């Protein structure tokens, strides 16, 4: 198959037209285990749909083998560093291999929670109050400015890796040290307590909003991937007008960073009803606990249809 055949928004009627597809999953990031689950689910769904799909773990194999073994395109199911931050996207572009998801710039900006907030602020989109931290930060002044409790997190990690909810000033240095293990840039955000929501985006369309209700302190790694008592509400309980406003904000935020193909925008809602952008995932999870498949199901799209529609958006550059 000619690699230029697969372009954004073109429907493929015969799964064989995709040619030989590599599902990239695993990788070297802190989210490797989640990526293995996502990639396995994607691989199974593509195979079931008749696509000639094959597992490819870039932690175990050099990317050059994608060319050596005549792969026609790539479904990126990597999460975190080296897979969701523009790194692998740039490598694939250099090799001229079409891939799913956003390009280099959008992937890099979305992975960096600090810089994505700067971009949104420049366009007057709402974000929670935050500060970038350093080791000599004045913790008392920080708590006075943002109010406790606070969330301290590495700027460029996903799946809640390295995040702490801080309730006292005395906890701030340890929270900073934990986040700094994962990234040299650490941010601190104020607590927005009116509810957490997420909006999946597929091919320029915002899917139904999901409300997330964790049973533990906050929506951490355990709540996302290990617990079975986290509640996901879809319909989300908002009015049609409120949900539409949230979807519109998600689409605007996604477009502003240059997002393409598919992704997920996480949003916080204050007790006063105001909404705030939290972060964007350009290679969201596709596990049995993941949110994009839930939203797709609510929209009448099966998991197999979802992965094929994502694959149809594979592109170069």
C-alpha positions, 0 to 999 in steps of 0.5 A, a space after each residue: 500500500 502507498 503510505 500516502 493513501 491514509 490521510 486525515 478524515 478519509 474512510 477506509 471501507 476494507 480493513 486490508 487497505 490499511 496495509 501492515 499496521 504497527 501498534 506501538 505500546 509499552 515504551 520506556 515511560 512511567 506509564 508503561 504498564 498502562 500502555 501495555 494494557 491499552 495497546 493490547 486492547 487496541 491490537 485485539 480490536 484491530 485484529 478482530 476488525 480484519 486489520 493486519 495489525 502487529 504488536 511493536 514495543 519501542 523499548 524492545 525494538 528499534 524504530 528502524 524495524 518499522 521500515 525494515 519490516 514494511 509497516 505502512 502505518 502506526 497506531 500510537 498506544 504509548 503513554 507519557 514520555 517518548 510516546 505522547 510528548 512529540 518524541 516518537 511523532 518526530 521520529 515517525 515523520 522523519 521516516 515518513 510513516 503515517 501515525 495516529 494522533 496529534 503531531 509533534 508540536 501539539 503532543 509536546 505542548 499537551 504533555 507539558 501542563 505548565 506550557 499548555 496553561 500558558 497557551 490557554 491563558 494567552 487566548 483567555 481560556 480559563 485555567 485554575 490558579 497555579 504557580 510553577 515551583 522551585 526548591 527555594 519557593 516560599 511555601 507559606 506565601 504559596 499557601 496564602 496565594 492559592 489556598 489549601 488544599 493544593 495539588 503539586 504535580 510534575 509538569 510532564 507526566 500523565 496518569 497522576 504519576 508524582 501528584 500529591 494533594 497537600 493539605 498543610 504547608 508542612 507537606 509542601 516540601 515533600 510534595 515538591 520533592 516527590 514531583 521533582 523526581 519525575 520532572 524538573 518543572 513542578 507546578 502547584 494548582 489550587 483545588 477546584 472542588 465542584 467536580 471533575 469531567 472529561 471530554 473525548 474528542 474524535 475527528 473534530 467531534 466532542 463526544 458525550 461528557 463524562 463525570 468522574 467520581 473517585 471513591 478515594 481522596 482524588 482521581 489518582 493512579 489507583 482510582 484510574 487503573 486499579 480500583 473498581 469503585 470509581 464512578 463514571 457518569 455518562 450522561 454526566 448529569 449536566 444540563 444539555 446547555 452546560 454540557 455543550 459549553 463544556 464540549 465547546 471549550 474542550 474543542 477550542 482548547 484542543 484546537 488551540 494547541 494544534 490537536 488532531 485526530 483524537 484526544 481527551 480534555 480534562 475539565 474541572 467545575 467549580 462549586 459556582 458552576 465555572 469551568 476550568 481546563 485541567 489538561 489534554 491527553 493526546 494519546 489517552 488510555 484504551 484500557 477497560 477503565 479508560 474514558 474515551 471508549 466509555 464516551 464512544 460507547 455512549 455515542 453509539 460507537 463500539 470499541 472496534 469501530 473506535 479504533 478503526 476510526 482513529 486509525 483512519 486519521 493516521 497522517 504524516 506531518 
